[in-house]
């Protein structure tokens, strides 16, 4: 990755393409439209509310991030996407029941004008959903070409030069890479042969990368980390990032685990369970889809706690994660955590967390930040894996052979230092020795 000499300004409109326009997608779109009108605040968004320190502490330079780096504005965003169901964004948002009728009715006209394009859907990858609004093509190469045509048409109709895509769809079943994922040549041959190991999310990612559209993976699906699509991203000079939005319970883990480790407090066990009643909960009720989520959630603690370095503290930790589908709760997820920890001389203690959160409310600002930062990355000439955006993901993509950094606070430092580096500002190490010379 080379340091940009100049970054072109964010002129004109920016297209936002969402594979999946359900609860998360429509909550994101509605929030942006409400914020445009001054009817809501984009709380949770680093790009909209965050500041960044520049230089030494006594210089008092702390601009807003959106004033420091050349990001697109909310007024510049044009929304589109694909979904399994034909409802427009207003109807889908009412079905999701995340936002109030008062909020949605205030932007009904704009939401109603946003209609999803027909989706790519293979029922074997999301077993608990039915596809009512899907493309007629059967061959996977034809489906990829149809998605590419959708992108070209969306850009032409809205007079767009730039687009970013963020997967907001359901979690696909867990599956391991095969030979068809190894090289771009093998992947394209697999498309022509409709290889069963090529998933819907891979088809979207392939089409987006071919069209020069940066792609962020908000689910734990096996997608852009496969060598074939990384090869395509490099060839087309397009950025990618992922995977799996860091929202509720895992957000709490990446906040709490670094604190316990910093104080050298041991952990015997960490039991986590959730109840969730939205479409995501229904999908995760299938064991194969849950496996994808489980792998993503379980990996977080190991990379933060480093049990190989601290076997006495974390070498025998019992970590269990469960998700239960409970329709009455809807999008208002509840996550319970029980931690059995120990301190001085091995004396036991406990921590219990009951996080009553709203899944889509936590995910929506992540989508916004990824859209704006991925567009910035494209204009800066970055391609391939954008590890500096690991702040937003449960299972961050990294270079082959490199372990992911899951500590939320290290991730934040990485992100902000990346912005400083891009803008030719001094990196912040927090050493501070110069104040005491």
ChimeraX attribute file (.defattr): number of C-alpha atoms within 10 A of each C-alpha:
attribute: neighborCount
match mode: 1-to-1
recipient: residues
	/A:1	9
	/A:2	9
	/A:3	13
	/A:4	16
	/A:5	11
	/A:6	11
	/A:7	16
	/A:8	13
	/A:9	13
	/A:10	17
	/A:11	13
	/A:12	14
	/A:13	20
	/A:14	26
	/A:15	26
	/A:16	23
	/A:17	27
	/A:18	27
	/A:19	26
	/A:20	22
	/A:21	32
	/A:22	29
	/A:23	28
	/A:24	26
	/A:25	29
	/A:26	29
	/A:27	28
	/A:28	24
	/A:29	26
	/A:30	24
	/A:31	25
	/A:32	22
	/A:33	21
	/A:34	18
	/A:35	14
	/A:36	15
	/A:37	13
	/A:38	9
	/A:39	13
	/A:40	14
	/A:41	15
	/A:42	18
	/A:43	14
	/A:44	17
	/A:45	18
	/A:46	17
	/A:47	22
	/A:48	20
	/A:49	13
	/A:50	14
	/A:51	17
	/A:52	18
	/A:53	18
	/A:54	19
	/A:55	15
	/A:56	14
	/A:57	13
	/A:58	7
	/A:59	9
	/A:60	10
	/A:61	13
	/A:62	14
	/A:63	14
	/A:64	16
	/A:65	19
	/A:66	18
	/A:67	12
	/A:68	15
	/A:69	18
	/A:70	19
	/A:71	23
	/A:72	20
	/A:73	17
	/A:74	16
	/A:75	13
	/A:76	13
	/A:77	20
	/A:78	18
	/A:79	22
	/A:80	24
	/A:81	25
	/A:82	26
	/A:83	27
	/A:84	23
	/A:85	20
	/A:86	19
	/A:87	19
	/A:88	18
	/A:89	28
	/A:90	24
	/A:91	18
	/A:92	22
	/A:93	25
	/A:94	18
	/A:95	12
	/A:96	19
	/A:97	16
	/A:98	21
	/A:99	17
	/A:100	10
	/A:101	12
	/A:102	9
	/A:103	14
	/A:104	23
	/A:105	13
	/A:106	15
	/A:107	17
	/A:108	16
	/A:109	11
	/A:110	15
	/A:111	22
	/A:112	14
	/A:113	12
	/A:114	19
	/A:115	21
	/A:116	23
	/A:117	23
	/A:118	21
	/A:119	25
	/A:120	27
	/A:121	22
	/A:122	17
	/A:123	13
	/A:124	13
	/A:125	23
	/A:126	21
	/A:127	18
	/A:128	15
	/A:129	15
	/A:130	13
	/A:131	17
	/A:132	13
	/A:133	18
	/A:134	18
	/A:135	17
	/A:136	12
	/A:137	13
	/A:138	12
	/A:139	13
	/A:140	22
	/A:141	20
	/A:142	16
	/A:143	23
	/A:144	24
	/A:145	17
	/A:146	20
	/A:147	25
	/A:148	20
	/A:149	14
	/A:150	18
	/A:151	22
	/A:152	13
	/A:153	12
	/A:154	21
	/A:155	19
	/A:156	11
	/A:157	9
	/A:158	13
	/A:159	13
	/A:160	15
	/A:161	12
	/A:162	19
	/A:163	26
	/A:164	25
	/A:165	27
	/A:166	28
	/A:167	29
	/A:168	29
	/A:169	24
	/A:170	25
	/A:171	26
	/A:172	28
	/A:173	23
	/A:174	18
	/A:175	15
	/A:176	8
	/A:177	14
	/A:178	10
	/A:179	11
	/A:180	21
	/A:181	22
	/A:182	16
	/A:183	17
	/A:184	19
	/A:185	14
	/A:186	14
	/A:187	24
	/A:188	18
	/A:189	14
	/A:190	19
	/A:191	21
	/A:192	14
	/A:193	12
	/A:194	18
	/A:195	16
	/A:196	13
	/A:197	18
	/A:198	21
	/A:199	23
	/A:200	23
	/A:201	24
	/A:202	20
	/A:203	21
	/A:204	26
	/A:205	28
	/A:206	27
	/A:207	22
	/A:208	23
	/A:209	27
	/A:210	20
	/A:211	17
	/A:212	17
	/A:213	29
	/A:214	28
	/A:215	29
	/A:216	29
	/A:217	28
	/A:218	26
	/A:219	26
	/A:220	28
	/A:221	28
	/A:222	21
	/A:223	26
	/A:224	27
	/A:225	24
	/A:226	19
	/A:227	18
	/A:228	21
	/A:229	24
	/A:230	24
	/A:231	18
	/A:232	20
	/A:233	26
	/A:234	16
	/A:235	14
	/A:236	16
	/A:237	19
	/A:238	26
	/A:239	26
	/A:240	33
	/A:241	28
	/A:242	31
	/A:243	26
	/A:244	24
	/A:245	27
	/A:246	25
	/A:247	20
	/A:248	20
	/A:249	24
	/A:250	20
	/A:251	19
	/A:252	16
	/A:253	22
	/A:254	21
	/A:255	14
	/A:256	13
	/A:257	19
	/A:258	19
	/A:259	14
	/A:260	15
	/A:261	17
	/A:262	9
	/A:263	9
	/A:264	16
	/A:265	16
	/A:266	26
	/A:267	26
	/A:268	19
	/A:269	17
	/A:270	20
	/A:271	15
	/A:272	20
	/A:273	16
	/A:274	21
	/A:275	22
	/A:276	25
	/A:277	18
	/A:278	24
	/A:279	20
	/A:280	21
	/A:281	24
	/A:282	19
	/A:283	21
	/A:284	26
	/A:285	18
	/A:286	16
	/A:287	14
	/A:288	20
	/A:289	25
	/A:290	22
	/A:291	18
	/A:292	21
	/A:293	25
	/A:294	19
	/A:295	15
	/A:296	20
	/A:297	22
	/A:298	16
	/A:299	15
	/A:300	22
	/A:301	21
	/A:302	15
	/A:303	15
	/A:304	18
	/A:305	24
	/A:306	14
	/A:307	16
	/A:308	12
	/A:309	10
	/A:310	13
	/A:311	13
	/A:312	13
	/A:313	22
	/A:314	23
	/A:315	17
	/A:316	13
	/A:317	19
	/A:318	13
	/A:319	16
	/A:320	14
	/A:321	16
	/A:322	15
	/A:323	18
	/A:324	15
	/A:325	21
	/A:326	16
	/A:327	14
	/A:328	11
	/A:329	15
	/A:330	20
	/A:331	24
	/A:332	19
	/A:333	22
	/A:334	20
	/A:335	21
	/A:336	16
	/A:337	20
	/A:338	15
	/A:339	18
	/A:340	18
	/A:341	21
	/A:342	17
	/A:343	15
	/A:344	9
	/A:345	6
	/A:346	11
	/A:347	9
	/A:348	13
	/A:349	13
	/A:350	13
	/A:351	10
	/A:352	12
	/A:353	13
	/A:354	13
	/A:355	15
	/A:356	15
	/A:357	16
	/A:358	18
	/A:359	22
	/A:360	25
	/A:361	21
	/A:362	21
	/A:363	24
	/A:364	27
	/A:365	24
	/A:366	23
	/A:367	27
	/A:368	25
	/A:369	19
	/A:370	24
	/A:371	26
	/A:372	22
	/A:373	22
	/A:374	29
	/A:375	26
	/A:376	21
	/A:377	21
	/A:378	22
	/A:379	19
	/A:380	18
	/A:381	18
	/A:382	21
	/A:383	22
	/A:384	25
	/A:385	23
	/A:386	21
	/A:387	20
	/A:388	22
	/A:389	25
	/A:390	27
	/A:391	26
	/A:392	27
	/A:393	26
	/A:394	30
	/A:395	26
	/A:396	28
	/A:397	24
	/A:398	19
	/A:399	12
	/A:400	8
	/A:401	6
	/A:402	8
	/A:403	11
	/A:404	19
	/A:405	22
	/A:406	27
	/A:407	23
	/A:408	24
	/A:409	15
	/A:410	13
	/A:411	21
	/A:412	16
	/A:413	16
	/A:414	20
	/A:415	17
	/A:416	20
	/A:417	21
	/A:418	18
	/A:419	19
	/A:420	20
	/A:421	14
	/A:422	18
	/A:423	17
	/A:424	12
	/A:425	13
	/A:426	12
	/A:427	17
	/A:428	17
	/A:429	8
	/A:430	8
	/A:431	7
	/A:432	11
	/A:433	7
	/A:434	7
	/A:435	9
	/A:436	5
	/A:437	5
